[in-house]
Amino acid sequence: MAHHETPKGTTPAAGGSSKEQSDAEAFASEVNETQLHAFAIERLSQAFETSAKRWELIVYPSLFAFIILAAYGFYLVFSLAQDVHYLAISVDTNMTVLASNMQSISDNVGQMSANVRTMAVSVDSMARDVNTLEPMLTSMQTMDRAMQHMTMSTSSMRDDMAVMNQNVSRPMHFMNWFMPW
């Protein structure tokens, strides 16, 4: 809209009062400012719309990608939670088996301890028996010496018998030549 202003110092041609003229000028100025503001707001809204369209090209795909990634993250966390649950069940089962095996080991060690105690008593008894066998050992040594003496005597008897055999067999051999039978 064009701004209608009369040059200063001239009077309006219609013969109106100056007050009417200033009111008209104020009205025209007001209309002009309103149109300017409306144009500025319209430009601002157009700029906002183009900017919003640009942001829509970035935000909507990003939001879609974020939703997909969030769903995948939820799936991974859920899968991990299930795996940890199965692991906990497996560890619990294995720990139960291990606890029962440890109880069995404990029982076996208890039996082994009782058996070792019995063995210790038996070894003590054997030590006492060995102490009672020492006189027998002395007797065995005496018997060994007696057997050696008997062996020597038997050997001496054998030698004597061999000499006697030599002494008897030569004359008997000579005599056998004279006897006819």
Residue frames relative to the residue before (quaternion, step in Angstrom):
aa qw qx qy qz dx dy dz
M 1.0000 0.0000 0.0000 0.0000 0.00 0.00 0.00
A 0.4046 -0.7140 0.5215 0.2334 3.44 -0.96 0.81
H 0.4040 -0.6990 0.5401 0.2377 3.48 -1.13 0.70
H 0.1932 -0.7901 0.5757 0.0839 3.58 -0.66 1.14
E 0.1219 0.7833 -0.5932 0.1402 3.48 -0.45 1.20
T 0.3232 -0.7241 0.5701 0.2149 3.51 -0.97 0.73
P 0.5288 -0.6271 0.4494 0.3538 3.54 -1.00 0.70
K 0.5733 -0.6057 0.4308 0.3447 3.47 -1.17 0.67
G 0.7791 0.3306 -0.2649 0.4621 3.43 -1.07 0.78
T 0.6601 0.4464 -0.3302 0.5060 3.62 1.19 -0.03
T 0.3686 -0.7183 0.5484 0.2178 3.48 -1.10 0.55
P 0.5572 -0.6076 0.4309 0.3669 3.51 -1.04 0.55
A 0.5348 -0.6695 0.4284 0.2869 3.47 -1.08 0.76
A 0.6489 0.5422 -0.3284 0.4209 3.55 1.07 -0.50
G 0.4757 -0.7081 0.4252 0.3024 3.54 1.18 -0.11
G 0.3950 0.7160 -0.4873 0.3064 3.60 1.08 0.59
S 0.6197 -0.5530 0.4006 0.3869 3.45 -1.22 0.20
S 0.6112 -0.5710 0.4002 0.3744 3.53 -1.21 0.41
K 0.5867 0.5699 -0.3722 0.4387 3.52 1.18 -0.54
E 0.6481 0.5087 -0.3192 0.4682 3.56 0.94 -0.77
Q 0.6430 0.5248 -0.3231 0.4547 3.47 1.02 -0.77
S 0.6761 0.4752 -0.3093 0.4705 3.61 0.89 -0.83
D 0.6136 0.5287 -0.3532 0.4682 3.61 1.09 -0.62
A 0.6520 0.5133 -0.3085 0.4649 3.55 0.98 -0.80
E 0.6496 0.5055 -0.3165 0.4716 3.53 1.02 -0.82
A 0.6414 0.5154 -0.3222 0.4681 3.59 0.99 -0.83
F 0.6472 0.5154 -0.3160 0.4644 3.55 1.01 -0.86
A 0.6621 0.5000 -0.3063 0.4667 3.57 0.94 -0.87
S 0.6428 0.5174 -0.3156 0.4684 3.56 1.04 -0.77
E 0.6457 0.5183 -0.3088 0.4680 3.54 1.05 -0.83
V 0.6458 0.5109 -0.3133 0.4730 3.57 0.93 -0.87
N 0.6430 0.5312 -0.3130 0.4543 3.50 1.03 -0.90
E 0.6680 0.4881 -0.2974 0.4765 3.65 0.92 -0.85
T 0.6326 0.5293 -0.3284 0.4603 3.58 1.00 -0.80
Q 0.6594 0.4932 -0.3099 0.4752 3.55 0.96 -0.85
L 0.6290 0.5335 -0.3300 0.4591 3.55 1.06 -0.78
H 0.6602 0.4993 -0.2993 0.4747 3.57 0.96 -0.90
A 0.6410 0.5169 -0.3229 0.4665 3.58 0.97 -0.82
F 0.6497 0.5078 -0.3151 0.4699 3.57 0.97 -0.84
A 0.6542 0.5094 -0.3109 0.4646 3.57 0.96 -0.89
I 0.6558 0.4965 -0.3128 0.4750 3.59 0.97 -0.85
E 0.6395 0.5219 -0.3260 0.4609 3.57 1.03 -0.79
R 0.6476 0.5038 -0.3119 0.4791 3.59 1.01 -0.81
L 0.6391 0.5245 -0.3164 0.4652 3.55 1.03 -0.84
S 0.6723 0.4821 -0.3110 0.4678 3.58 0.92 -0.85
Q 0.6287 0.5185 -0.3412 0.4686 3.63 1.05 -0.72
A 0.6507 0.5023 -0.3139 0.4752 3.58 0.97 -0.86
F 0.6437 0.5167 -0.3206 0.4646 3.57 1.03 -0.81
E 0.6490 0.5184 -0.3171 0.4577 3.59 0.99 -0.82
T 0.6703 0.4729 -0.3129 0.4787 3.60 0.89 -0.85
S 0.6411 0.5078 -0.3242 0.4754 3.56 1.03 -0.76
A 0.6388 0.5205 -0.3223 0.4660 3.59 1.00 -0.82
K 0.6391 0.5155 -0.3365 0.4610 3.59 1.01 -0.77
R 0.6292 0.5186 -0.3319 0.4744 3.57 1.03 -0.79
W 0.6763 0.4830 -0.2947 0.4717 3.56 0.93 -0.92
E 0.5956 0.5551 -0.3669 0.4500 3.61 1.07 -0.62
L 0.6393 0.5246 -0.3269 0.4573 3.60 1.03 -0.76
I 0.7102 0.4213 -0.2528 0.5043 3.60 1.12 -0.59
V 0.7266 0.4784 -0.2623 0.4176 3.58 0.76 -1.09
Y 0.6867 0.5002 -0.3194 0.4197 3.62 0.75 -0.91
P 0.6750 0.4445 -0.3268 0.4898 3.66 0.83 -0.77
S 0.6291 0.5260 -0.3439 0.4575 3.59 1.04 -0.72
L 0.6427 0.5144 -0.3152 0.4723 3.58 1.01 -0.81
F 0.6403 0.5152 -0.3180 0.4727 3.57 1.01 -0.82
A 0.6577 0.4947 -0.3031 0.4804 3.60 0.96 -0.89
F 0.6379 0.5201 -0.3295 0.4627 3.59 1.00 -0.77
I 0.6431 0.5111 -0.3271 0.4671 3.60 0.97 -0.80
I 0.6465 0.5045 -0.3210 0.4738 3.60 0.97 -0.84
L 0.6768 0.4826 -0.2973 0.4697 3.59 0.89 -0.92
A 0.6354 0.5172 -0.3368 0.4640 3.59 1.01 -0.73
A 0.6418 0.5073 -0.3227 0.4761 3.60 0.99 -0.80
Y 0.6614 0.4910 -0.3096 0.4751 3.59 0.95 -0.85
G 0.6293 0.5219 -0.3292 0.4725 3.59 1.03 -0.75
F 0.6322 0.5152 -0.3301 0.4754 3.58 1.00 -0.80
Y 0.6393 0.5198 -0.3231 0.4655 3.58 0.98 -0.86
L 0.6622 0.5032 -0.3116 0.4596 3.60 0.91 -0.88
V 0.6647 0.4876 -0.3087 0.4746 3.59 0.92 -0.86
F 0.6428 0.5121 -0.3196 0.4716 3.59 1.00 -0.82
S 0.6517 0.5075 -0.3059 0.4735 3.59 0.97 -0.87
L 0.6502 0.5064 -0.3093 0.4745 3.56 1.00 -0.85
A 0.6367 0.5219 -0.3255 0.4651 3.59 0.99 -0.80
Q 0.6458 0.5027 -0.3229 0.4754 3.60 1.00 -0.79
D 0.6542 0.5098 -0.3172 0.4598 3.60 0.92 -0.88
V 0.6532 0.4954 -0.3147 0.4784 3.57 0.96 -0.82
H 0.6172 0.5371 -0.3436 0.4610 3.59 1.06 -0.72
Y 0.6708 0.4790 -0.2988 0.4810 3.59 0.89 -0.91
L 0.6275 0.5314 -0.3294 0.4641 3.57 1.04 -0.79
A 0.6514 0.5093 -0.3164 0.4650 3.58 0.97 -0.85
I 0.6441 0.5038 -0.3259 0.4744 3.60 0.97 -0.81
S 0.6565 0.5111 -0.3100 0.4601 3.59 0.94 -0.89
V 0.6649 0.4900 -0.3059 0.4736 3.57 0.91 -0.90
D 0.6346 0.5279 -0.3307 0.4574 3.59 1.01 -0.79
T 0.6570 0.4986 -0.3096 0.4732 3.58 0.95 -0.90
N 0.6818 0.4826 -0.2941 0.4646 3.57 0.88 -0.94
M 0.6359 0.5170 -0.3363 0.4639 3.58 1.03 -0.70
T 0.6183 0.5299 -0.3434 0.4680 3.59 1.06 -0.71
V 0.6579 0.4894 -0.3060 0.4837 3.58 0.93 -0.89
L 0.6498 0.5166 -0.3131 0.4614 3.57 0.97 -0.87
A 0.6437 0.5162 -0.3252 0.4621 3.58 0.99 -0.81
S 0.6625 0.4836 -0.3197 0.4744 3.61 0.95 -0.79
N 0.6408 0.5091 -0.3274 0.4722 3.58 1.03 -0.73
M 0.6356 0.5155 -0.3306 0.4700 3.58 1.02 -0.76
Q 0.6196 0.5265 -0.3400 0.4725 3.58 1.07 -0.71
S 0.6427 0.5110 -0.3139 0.4767 3.57 1.01 -0.84
I 0.6369 0.5110 -0.3264 0.4761 3.60 0.99 -0.83
S 0.6389 0.5277 -0.3256 0.4552 3.57 0.97 -0.85
D 0.6513 0.5028 -0.3159 0.4725 3.60 0.96 -0.85
N 0.6680 0.4993 -0.3048 0.4599 3.58 0.93 -0.90
V 0.6381 0.5072 -0.3331 0.4740 3.59 1.00 -0.74
G 0.6162 0.5373 -0.3423 0.4631 3.58 1.08 -0.70
Q 0.6596 0.4870 -0.3025 0.4860 3.58 0.97 -0.86
M 0.6442 0.5177 -0.3234 0.4609 3.55 0.99 -0.82
S 0.6250 0.5325 -0.3323 0.4641 3.57 1.04 -0.76
A 0.6451 0.5036 -0.3177 0.4788 3.59 0.99 -0.83
N 0.6577 0.5029 -0.3128 0.4655 3.59 0.97 -0.83
V 0.6385 0.5108 -0.3328 0.4698 3.60 1.00 -0.76
R 0.6183 0.5292 -0.3478 0.4656 3.58 1.04 -0.73
T 0.6468 0.5087 -0.3099 0.4762 3.57 0.97 -0.88
M 0.6445 0.5126 -0.3197 0.4687 3.58 0.99 -0.83
A 0.6330 0.5280 -0.3378 0.4544 3.58 0.99 -0.78
V 0.6394 0.5051 -0.3237 0.4810 3.58 1.01 -0.81
S 0.6607 0.5032 -0.3124 0.4611 3.60 0.95 -0.86
V 0.6480 0.5039 -0.3288 0.4669 3.60 0.97 -0.78
D 0.6190 0.5207 -0.3462 0.4752 3.60 1.04 -0.71
S 0.6451 0.5115 -0.3125 0.4738 3.57 0.98 -0.86
M 0.6463 0.5066 -0.3233 0.4702 3.58 0.99 -0.80
A 0.6286 0.5267 -0.3420 0.4588 3.60 1.00 -0.75
R 0.6476 0.4959 -0.3224 0.4803 3.61 0.99 -0.77
D 0.6456 0.5164 -0.3223 0.4612 3.58 1.01 -0.84
V 0.6366 0.5121 -0.3356 0.4689 3.59 0.99 -0.75
N 0.6271 0.5247 -0.3396 0.4648 3.58 1.04 -0.72
T 0.6654 0.4685 -0.3128 0.4899 3.60 1.05 -0.65
L 0.6361 0.5370 -0.3374 0.4395 3.59 1.16 -0.40
E 0.4843 0.6838 -0.4425 0.3195 3.62 1.16 -0.24
P 0.6477 0.4761 -0.3519 0.4796 3.66 0.88 -0.68
M 0.6129 0.5403 -0.3436 0.4630 3.55 1.07 -0.67
L 0.6143 0.5421 -0.3373 0.4636 3.55 1.08 -0.73
T 0.6315 0.5148 -0.3257 0.4797 3.56 1.03 -0.80
S 0.6477 0.5071 -0.3149 0.4734 3.56 0.97 -0.85
M 0.6436 0.5163 -0.3265 0.4610 3.57 0.99 -0.78
Q 0.6399 0.5105 -0.3346 0.4669 3.59 0.99 -0.72
T 0.6314 0.5161 -0.3260 0.4783 3.59 1.04 -0.79
M 0.6499 0.5108 -0.3100 0.4697 3.54 0.99 -0.87
D 0.6152 0.5465 -0.3376 0.4571 3.58 1.05 -0.74
R 0.6620 0.4910 -0.3081 0.4752 3.57 0.93 -0.88
A 0.6367 0.5237 -0.3278 0.4614 3.59 1.00 -0.81
M 0.6437 0.5092 -0.3215 0.4722 3.59 1.00 -0.80
Q 0.6225 0.5240 -0.3499 0.4642 3.59 1.01 -0.69
H 0.6500 0.5036 -0.3211 0.4699 3.59 0.96 -0.84
M 0.6472 0.5093 -0.3239 0.4657 3.58 0.99 -0.83
T 0.6377 0.5237 -0.3298 0.4586 3.57 1.00 -0.80
M 0.6551 0.4993 -0.3161 0.4709 3.56 0.97 -0.81
S 0.6469 0.5085 -0.3210 0.4690 3.58 0.99 -0.80
T 0.6490 0.5080 -0.3198 0.4674 3.58 0.94 -0.83
S 0.6417 0.5154 -0.3213 0.4683 3.54 1.01 -0.80
S 0.6398 0.5166 -0.3168 0.4726 3.57 1.02 -0.79
M 0.6385 0.5165 -0.3208 0.4718 3.57 1.03 -0.84
R 0.6332 0.5294 -0.3357 0.4539 3.59 0.95 -0.77
D 0.6508 0.5063 -0.3220 0.4653 3.54 0.94 -0.89
D 0.6521 0.5143 -0.3105 0.4624 3.58 0.98 -0.89
M 0.6475 0.5074 -0.3209 0.4694 3.58 0.97 -0.80
A 0.6350 0.5227 -0.3389 0.4568 3.58 1.00 -0.73
V 0.6472 0.5009 -0.3211 0.4766 3.56 0.99 -0.82
M 0.6567 0.5058 -0.3151 0.4622 3.57 0.93 -0.89
N 0.6275 0.5323 -0.3325 0.4608 3.57 1.00 -0.77
Q 0.6323 0.5167 -0.3245 0.4774 3.56 1.00 -0.76
N 0.6932 0.4844 -0.2847 0.4514 3.51 0.89 -0.95
V 0.7133 0.4270 -0.2717 0.4849 3.63 0.92 -0.74
S 0.6870 0.5253 -0.3165 0.3897 3.58 0.78 -0.78
R 0.6247 0.5373 -0.3634 0.4348 3.68 1.01 -0.51
P 0.7019 0.4168 -0.3160 0.4835 3.60 0.73 -0.81
M 0.6341 0.5229 -0.3521 0.4478 3.59 0.99 -0.68
H 0.6191 0.5383 -0.3452 0.4559 3.53 1.01 -0.62
F 0.6470 0.5080 -0.3034 0.4809 3.54 1.02 -0.84
M 0.6746 0.4970 -0.2956 0.4588 3.55 0.99 -0.83
N 0.6071 0.5710 -0.3568 0.4220 3.54 1.02 -0.59
W 0.5888 0.5676 -0.3716 0.4394 3.59 1.14 -0.35
F 0.7102 0.4558 -0.2586 0.4700 3.53 1.10 -0.71
M 0.6573 0.5058 -0.3242 0.4550 3.57 1.05 -0.54
P 0.4059 -0.7471 0.4713 0.2345 3.57 -0.87 0.91
W 0.6762 0.5245 -0.3350 0.3943 3.56 0.86 -0.41
